[in-house]
Amino acid sequence: MTNTETLQKRFAAAFMPNYGVPPVAITRGQGCRVTDADGREYLDLIAGIAVSSLGHAHPAIVEAVSRQVAQVAHTSNLFLHEREIELAERLLSLIGTDGRVFLANSGTEANEAAVKLVRRIQGPERPVIVAAERSFHGRTLGSLALTGKDAIRTPFGPYGQVVRFVPYGDADALRAATSPDVAAVFLEPGLGESGVVPAPAGYLAAAREACDQAGALLVLDEIQSGIGRTGAWFAHQTAGVRPDVLTLAKGLGGGLPIGACIGLGPAGSGFSQGDHGSTFGGNPVACAAALAVLEVIERDGLLAHVSEVGEHLAAGLGEIGHPLVAGVRGAGLWRAVVLTAPLAPAVEAAARRAGFLVNAVQPDAIRLAPPLILTAAEAAEFIAALPGILTEVSA
Ligand SMILES: *Cc1c(COP(=O)(O)O)cnc(C)c1O
């Protein structure tokens, strides 16, 4: 048995079967490359689902986390520490607004906070939340109630939240659904888990307008699209649309668990003392990592880099002209290679054999969400290898 197989056997015996057994046992990483338990190296084009924004073992994160853990690792919300304040201030300045921040430990917790916040602000007169079909907002019960995927949602209902689902991207349907009983509209600026499907032009602006007309709050879930992924700090900035509530996680901590629910303007002041909390939320080590991520993105000009390498990647993938490729969609370093047949799992496996970690996010779509530090040369490696990978699958 290989080392990987031994670990897989132990994994299968010790863990609940909700994930299935992963195909790779990662032991370490450096930059955009990871090494497995049998010494094989891979170019990491998924970054732990859009999380490892500075790649692996980035010196700025290693330094910030090491320094913080040696100073104080945890305070709880009974006490404050300066890192969490710095982080909240920094996030608000990047959004360019006044507002208030709540720090959580994951994406789903950020959305739970958002659900509670809009309920608190809007009260019982507005029991409905509008969300999109094919959306993904997380696995805990509040976030799952808003998630427009029957296969993962239905088995765990009923939910304590009335949700009106609309087809994603249809502005008329969204307007029609946003009636005076609606507390909030929750949207991703592009569907991540449904295959990196960008919002049609004008869709977020239409959502903003529908919310303003109905007195509903607009909540944008930028847990996957935020923190430079699309080449802007936040995807809503590209769309020129300001939400009332913004949720973040994934890439924010660069690999350490952190989430944020940010209320812009008056929405930031919706909670009263005692309304919400988290023991780990605002953890100093996670905050130090997030500050390092934001600092390096700015210092190294990574937003422009993401746009440039992302364009290069999309253009290169679009030009390979393989019969299995229907097209490439997405923005920045958040892309999907759309296939002409439902062969994404086989393509993912063949890519892995060729030394690339990618993600079969949908039966016919391969998601690429590499570290934001991916170089043009690294992108070119995958572009050059993909025709052979696809041919192996088609054969
Ligand atoms: C991943 C994701 C979540 C859930 O985040 P977790 O950290 O896994 O709880 C929520 N919304 C979107 C858009 C996501 O991509």
The ligand as an SDF file (V2000), in Angstrom:
LIG
                    3D

 15 15  0  0  0  0  0  0  0  0999 V2000
  -17.9940   28.2070    0.6630 C   0  0  0  0  0  0  0  0  0  0  0  0
  -19.1550   29.1180    0.6480 C   0  0  0  0  0  0  0  0  0  0  0  0
  -19.9680   29.2710    1.7780 C   0  0  0  0  0  0  0  0  0  0  0  0
  -19.7740   28.4560    3.0370 C   0  0  0  0  0  0  0  0  0  0  0  0
  -18.5220   28.6590    3.6080 O   0  0  0  0  0  0  0  0  0  0  0  0
  -17.9830   27.6160    4.7190 P   0  0  0  0  0  0  0  0  0  0  0  0
  -16.7350   28.2630    5.2230 O   0  0  0  0  0  0  0  0  0  0  0  0
  -17.7540   26.3220    4.0110 O   0  0  0  0  0  0  0  0  0  0  0  0
  -19.0290   27.4910    5.7550 O   0  0  0  0  0  0  0  0  0  0  0  0
  -21.0060   30.1730    1.7040 C   0  0  0  0  0  0  0  0  0  0  0  0
  -21.2320   30.9000    0.5890 N   0  0  0  0  0  0  0  0  0  0  0  0
  -20.4660   30.7900   -0.5080 C   0  0  0  0  0  0  0  0  0  0  0  0
  -20.7490   31.6400   -1.6920 C   0  0  0  0  0  0  0  0  0  0  0  0
  -19.4090   29.8790   -0.5240 C   0  0  0  0  0  0  0  0  0  0  0  0
  -18.6690   29.7440   -1.6240 O   0  0  0  0  0  0  0  0  0  0  0  0
  1  2  1  0
  2  3  1  0
  2 14  2  0
  3  4  1  0
  3 10  2  0
  4  5  1  0
  5  6  1  0
  6  7  2  0
  6  8  1  0
  6  9  1  0
 10 11  1  0
 11 12  2  0
 12 13  1  0
 12 14  1  0
 14 15  1  0
M  END
$$$$
